[in-house]
Amino acid sequence: LPNHNKPKKESMWLNLGFNLVIPIVFLRKGGDWFGPSLENLLQSPKDGTLVGSVMLLLAISFPIGYGIWDFCKRKKWNFLSILGALSAFLTGGIGLLPGATVSMFAIKEAALPGILGLLTVITLKTKKPLVKLFLYNPDVIQVDLVDQALAERGNTNEFNQLLKKCTWLIALTFILSACLNYFLAIAIVVTEPSIDKLAFNDEVGKMMGWSFPIISLPCMVVSAYAFWLLIKGIRSLAGLSLEDVLTQGQVPKKLTE
């Protein structure tokens, strides 16, 4: 029977809006929209670092605030929201830290997905491998149902080998993301934050805008292929269809008798 106490599913559009769209708009247009008002309020010239610092703080407050709001509402940690908040926090730290450079920003952009790729491989043989968060997730797939069907057919070991293959594919997406992030950052973000904060903000926003077609889409293709392999394996090894294993699906009678 479905569990009515499960937390509500997150809205994909809210996630994209607060973690991507709104920060991009504030970073790229915030100086034009709010710059004059902030100049008067802060008694600071527009080309000074203070106005740019305030705009950067406003931009990163949206993903950080959304991550906190999502946890308070659903009472559940959301990996994407946490990642978005952490990335925004580090971006703000680099943008506001005296002596910070664009090279540090590029390294940060590559470090987060790179670390996730390494952790995906390192946790492969632990009780809670990260691949179960990204692919074999009980929020998406009826994991208990699949495990039961695999055990009945004696195919658990073969399925574990399939999960290992999918793990390497997911790790590959993170490594690919790390490389693309780094080269995109050094190509677009070239203004040192200590010299022109508003120009730095604009370049960060521009990079975030380009990151979807250049980085996210290729990684989504590889991730979709890994998920397709997983579903194909579940169909052949557990004898379950996609409709059977999705969280809203019904348990087949042969497994409940």
N, C-alpha and C positions, 0 to 999 in steps of 0.2 A: 504494500500500500504506500502511496506517496506520503512523504513526511511534510506536514503542513507547517512545521516549526522551522523549516529551513529558511535562512535569510533570503530576502528578495534579491533577485539577480540585478547586477549593476547595469545601468544604462550606458551602452556603448557611446551614444552621442554626447552624454554628459562628460564621460571620460575624455573623449577627443576634444570637446569644447574647452574644458578647464585645463587639460594637460598640454594642448597643442594650439588650438585656434586663438583663444583669448591671450595667452602669453605672446604669441606672434604679433597680434594686433597691437598690444601695448608696447612691445619692444620696437616695432617699426613705425607706429603712428602716434604713440603716446607723447613723444616730445613735441610734435606739431600741435596736438590737441590740448595738452595740459601744460606745455612748457611755459608760455607767458604767465599763466596763473601761478605756477610754482615759482617762477622768477620773482614775482611780487611778494608771494607768501614767504619765501625763504630768503628774500633779498639777496639773490644770487644770480649772476649772469647765466644766460642759457647755455653758453659754451663752457661753463664751469662743470666740475665733476659732481656737485651736489644735486643738481636737477636730474642728471643722468642716473645717479645712484638711487634717487627716490623712484624713478620710473622702473629701474631694474627690480627694486624691492616690490613694487606693485605687481610687476609681471610674474615674479616667482611666487607671490603670495597666493595666486589662484591654484596652481597644482598642489602646493602644500596645504592650503585650506581645504581643497577638495578631498585630499587623502584623509585628513582628520574628520571631515564631515561624513565621508563614506563609511569610515570605521564606526563612528558614533551611531549612524543610522542603521547599519546592517549588522553591527557587533561582530564583524569578521574582517580579518586582515585581507586586503586586496593587493595582490602582488603588483599589478600594473600601476595602481595608485601610489603604492609605496615607492616603486621605482621612479615614477614621475616626480614625486615629492623630493626624493633623494637627489635626483638629477638637477632639479630646480634649486635645491639648497646649495649644491656644490657650484652650480653656475653663478648663483648670487655671491657665494663666498669668494670665488675667483674674481668676479667683477668688482667687488667691494674691497678686497684685500689689497692694502698698499704693497706695491712691488709685484703684483700678479701680472703675468704676461699671457699673450695669446697662445704661446706654446703650452702653457699649463692648461689652458682651456682645451686645446686639441688632445692633450694626453688624457684629460678627464673624459672627454667624449669617447675615446677609445677604451678607457679603462673599465667602465661599467659593463658594457657587453662582453669585453674580454674576460673579466672576472666571472661573469655568469656562465660563459662557455666552459671555463675551467671547472667551476663548481658542478656543472651538469655532468661532466665526465668523472670528477672525483667522487661524487655522491652515488655513482652508478651501482656500487656494491654495498651501499648502506641500506638501512631499513626504509629510509624515506628519500629515494632518489628524486632529483629535481624534475626528471622527465615525467613523473607522475603529477607534477604541478602543471606542466606545460601541455601535456598530451593526455595521459591516462588519469584524468582528473575526475573525481566523483561528482563534481558539480556539472560535468558534461556527460560522463559515461557511467552507467550502472556497474561500478567496479565489482561489487560483491556478486552480482549476477554473472558477469563474465568469468570471474575466478571460479565460481561454482561449476559453470559449464565446462571450463578448461579441465578442472579436476575430474569431472565425470568422464571426460574423454581421454584423460591421461596425457594432455598436451600442454601442461603447465610449463615444463622446461623449454619446449619449442617456443612458447609465447614469450618467455623471458629472453630468449635469444633475439626475438623480434624487437622487444623493447630496447635491447642493447643497440640494435641497428638504428632504431629511431632516435635513441639518445645521441648517437654520433651525428646524425643529421641535424638535430636541434643545436648541438654544440657548434656545428658548422655554421648555422645561421648567426650565432652570436659572434663567432670569429669573423665572419664576413661583415657583419654590422660594425664590429670594432675597426676593421680596416677602412671601410667606407666612411665611417664617422671621422676618422683621423684625417683622411685626405680631403674630405669635404670641409672640415674645420680649417685646415691650413690654407685652403683655396679661397674661402669666403671671409673668415674672421681674421683680418689682418691689422686692424687698428688696436693699438694697446689701450686697455681700459684706463690707464693712468693719464693718457694724453687726451682722449676724446671719448667720454663715457657714452654720450648719445650715439656716436657713430659705432662704437662697440656694440651697444644694444641693438642697433639697426642690423648690424651684420649677424649677430646671434639670431635675431628673428628671421632674417633671410635664410640662414642655414637651416633653422627649424622647418621653414616652409619647403625647402628643397629636400629635406631628409625623407619626406614621405615617398615621392616618386623614385628617388635615387637609392634609398636604403630600405625603407619599409616594404616596398613592393617586391623586390627580389627575395627578401627574407620571408615574406608571406608565402611566396611561391614554394620555397624549400620546406617551410613549416606545413603547408597544405599537402605537399607530397608525403611528408612523414606521417601526417594524420591519415592520409589515404592508405598508406601501407599498414598502419595500425588497424584501421577498420577492415581492410581486406584480410588481415591476419585473424581478426576476431571472427569474421565470417567463415573462414576455412578451418580454423582450429577449434573454435567454440560452437560453431553452427548457429550463430546469431546474426540477424540482419541489423542494419543501421537503426531501423525503427525499434528493434528490440532493446538495443543497448543505450540509446539516448535516455537522459534522466526522466523525460516525460513519457517514455515508452512503457508498455505494460509487460509484466513478466509472463513469458510463455507458460502454458499449462504444464508442459512436460517437465518443467523445472520446479513446479510447485506441488506436483503430485507426490 
